[in-house]
Structure formats: structure tokens, C-alpha cells
Amino acid sequence: MEVLYRENILDHYRNPRNEGTLEDADISHELDNPLCGDRIRIDIRLKDGVVIEARFSGRGCVISIASASILTEEIVGKSVTELQAYREEDMFRLLGITPGPVRARCALLPLQVLKEGISRLRGKEQGLRA
Amino acid sequence: MSTGFDPSAIRADFPTLAQQVNGRPLIYLDNAASSLKPQPVVEAIRVFYQSRYASVHRGIYTLSEEATAAYEEARDKVASFIKAPDRRGIVFTRNATEAINLVAHSWGRLHVGRGDRLLVTEMEHHSNLLPWLLLCREVGAELIYLPITDEGRLDLSQLDRLLDGPVKLVAVTHVSNVLGTVNPVREIAARAHAAGALVLVDGAQSVPHLPVDIGALGCDFIAFSGHKMCGPTGIGVLYGRPELLESMPPFLVGGGMIERVGRTDATWAPPPHKFEAGTPAIAEAIGLGAAVDYLKHVGMEAIRAHERALTTYAMAQLSALPGLRIIGPPAGERSGVIAFTLASIHPHDLAFLLDREGIAIRAGLHCAQPLHERLGLEATARVSFYLYNTCDEIDQLVTVLQNAQRWLPGRSVSKSDGSAIP
């Protein structure tokens, strides 16, 4: 149909992977996009610093839901150190599109949730060590 | 320029409408955010910059004197447009937001203290909410809310109860930028004044679309933006009763707003100049004057009637779509603003699909988060009309919306373990 709404994106929107929540997750973080009311939460279970399970929940447009679905598939098996190095371009590469400035916020919301969640975990760990 | 009300002649005045977007003629339905500009406004700004440009109020030379006259003439035009009894009450600001912030800083810090209350409504735009929220936090006052009904009207049965207390100000929008509701400001102002409170009206959505007579409204302050009423960006208006403005300290200080400055003291120019520190937006003020001339020429009664007809037509067409829900009161009680949801399709996706067909609408929370929360809405799509819109454009909107559900059938509900239900 449209360039932005490629078939793989529509597929992830219609049949999202990893949608749900995790009990006793190691990382559980949620953010709003105040402009449009999107809200994405990501739950992650870790083993030795590596993601073994990931779920997302929330609400949003085609782009933000597909982005969350794709991201939760991508990160399983990756270490938090690797994930912290993820940049905007990596998210656009996974989606297969480079959205304009407005829709980029939708596309990047899940990555933002992930990275903030990891930072908070690190903060907590450092706090415990201190 | 056109005479009388003929949409095709009016459309010819707006060069932006002559273009194609994504291969389709532009259908601009985001007028509550900002309006397009008619040729006479563009021309007034061009002529000023090209051949009449100079700063105002300072120069002794001819060009500056003429620029000053043009700037002050724009003030007179705006005063007459809203039937302001006194031109000294018209302060040029950057936009309605700055106008409201001016009152919150200047009047607010003088008159609002610990334990006082400010009354806003649940349907306010953030620009008529956050300045008061911040003021209350700073001085220890309390922000209280006049509720709305589920139909999107102000619940006036609660007004007297809420006014019974140390309420210093009622800040209310004349027309909601989401619900389109036209509020009974006159009645609210009368009851607020009887309770000893002042009244500030957010006129951003009313002054461009309805005949507004501030004497009849009975408010103490009204704020609006030029860019929503065919004028340029960067120019807005605060009207305040001159005796109130006289008593208020300046908001910003600097050049042009003083009477005398010594090493340790200063006295301020009388209003409105007391509130216009620094070189003002001269070209923008002149552009706003041209916009007011244009709107007066078309006629505000005629514009209101045209928008009312469009709104009635659009609401009938939209409500016929399965799964479409319109937020807010019936057509007879609103201006040309319609917010809606369509089944489970996210408004962003609707806006995207419409844009592919050259149709510009707004999607999201429209700077009214508390209102969306109150109504239990995650986000809405919003169309808003102006004098150049037509029923034919509404038909095209409806056609794309009809197809939207075919493109985006919604997502499957997934189980909590993360696997999708087939």
C-alpha cells in the first residue's frame, strides 16, 4: 500500500509478536508520547546480562506497535551492553523505513523505552554496589 | 478579493489551496491549529518589507513615522474587530499563549497568593492551563476545575459551588479546540463577577470564527492568535480592561516600554506599550491588520453561517460511518471543530491515510491531555473548518475514511504469553 506502511510493518501491527507482560521482569519500563497519546511498556527477563525473554504492551499507531513488535523479536539473545549501543538508524533499519520527523517519534518510542529501562537497571545495580 | 460569500471566489484568495499534495489537490482541514493566508495578507507583509520597512516608535525620519502609523493602525483595526471600547486595551503579543502567560505573570503575581483559588475548566487547551498551574504552584494557590458533562458541555450546575470561596480568576475557553463547544461565557462571566472573581477568556478558537463583541462577553481579559485568523505567525493579542492593565506591573522589560529610566529606578509607559518591550513584530501586526480587514470584508456572520452549515453536513456524513464516534455536543452547539475516533484505528494512522489523498487533519491529544483523560480517550482525529472549506471536501474526507477500515482492519488481540491469537 503506502511506502511507510510496508507489508512487514502491517504484518507486525496486525499480528504483533511478543505482546504481553512478564511477571518478575528484570526490566519493566513504560513511556508515553505526549503528542499523540501512544504508550508502550516493555518487560525483559535477563540471564547473565543477556535478554532471554521480552514482551511489549500498550497502545499506539501502526508504526509504534510494529516497532515494538520488531524490537522485542530483535533483542532476544542480545546483551544489554549491545542494546545500549542501539541508535535511531538501527531501529529504522529493522523497520525497513526512514520515517519523517513526526512519525519518527512513533517509530522510536519502543527503543526509547528499552534504553531508558536498561539505564535504570544499571543505575539500580550501581546503587546496590555503592 | 471577493465580495459577499462565495466559496469559490474565497478559495481564489488563498494561494496555498491552488497546490497539490501527494498528487491530489490540497484539502486543508486543520484550521483549529492554524489557518491559511489570503493574498491581501501576504501582500501587506511583502509591501511592508519591500518598500516601507522601518522600526517603530523611535525614529524621527519619515519611514519610521509611517511604520509607526501602520503598526498603530493595526491596533485600531483589531480593537474595532472585537469591539474593544478602548484601543489602550489591545496589547500585541507573540500569540494567545504569550498573552495568557503575560496575565499569569503580571496580574497573577500581584493578586494571587497562598490559599487563593483559580478556576479553570476540564476542556482547556494547555495554554490556558499551564500558566495557571505554574502560578498556583509558585504562590501556594489552588487550581480547581469546572467539570464537563459526558456530552462535552461545561457543567454549569457546579459553577456557583466552585465560585463560593477565595476564587480570584476564572480562566475559560470561549470555544473548545477539541469538542468545538461554544461556551456561555457571558453567563459564566456574570456569575464570576458576582462572586468577586475576574474572567480571562481564551479566544483562540472563537475570534477567528464567530463575531466576538468583548463588551457583550463581559470578560476582563481575552487572548487570541493572529495565525489562526488568516494572519501571520508571531503576532497575537491580549485585550485587557485598561484600568487593569494600568495597575499591572510589566511582564518583559527593556526598550520601548518605559517612561523614564534612572540608575536605580524606572517608570513604565502607559498600556499598551508597557507590555510591548523590545522591537515588536511590526510586519506581523500589519499582516494581522490586513487579515482583520479581509475577515470583515467577507463578514464574520457569513463565516459563522458557512462553518455552521459545513459542520452540520460533516457531522451527518461522519456519523453514518460504521464505527465512527464523534466527541462533543450536537452541531447546533459547536463551532467548526469535530474530533472523532474510527473503530480501533489509531488517529495517527487515519491522518497518514488522509494525507496520502491530500487531506490535512490533526491527530493526537490537541494540547488537551486532561480533557482526553476525562473522556477516557487515548487520542482523537480532528477536522476543523474555515471560510474556504466546502461540502465537496467533506465528501472526499468521508470517502477516504470509508476505505480506511479496509486498509487497517485493526490488530488481533494477543494472549498474555505473547503469542498472537490466529
Interface residues (C-beta under 8 A of the other chain):
Chain A: M1 E2 L4 Y5 L10 Y13 R14 N15 P16 R17 N18 E19 G20 T21 P34 L35 C36 G37 D38 R39 R55 R59 G60 C61 V62 I63 I65 R103 C106
Chain B: H346 P347 H348 D349 F352 L353 R356 A363 G364 L365 Q369 H372 L377 E378 A379 W407 L408 P409 G410 R411 S412 S414 K415 S416 D417 G418 A420
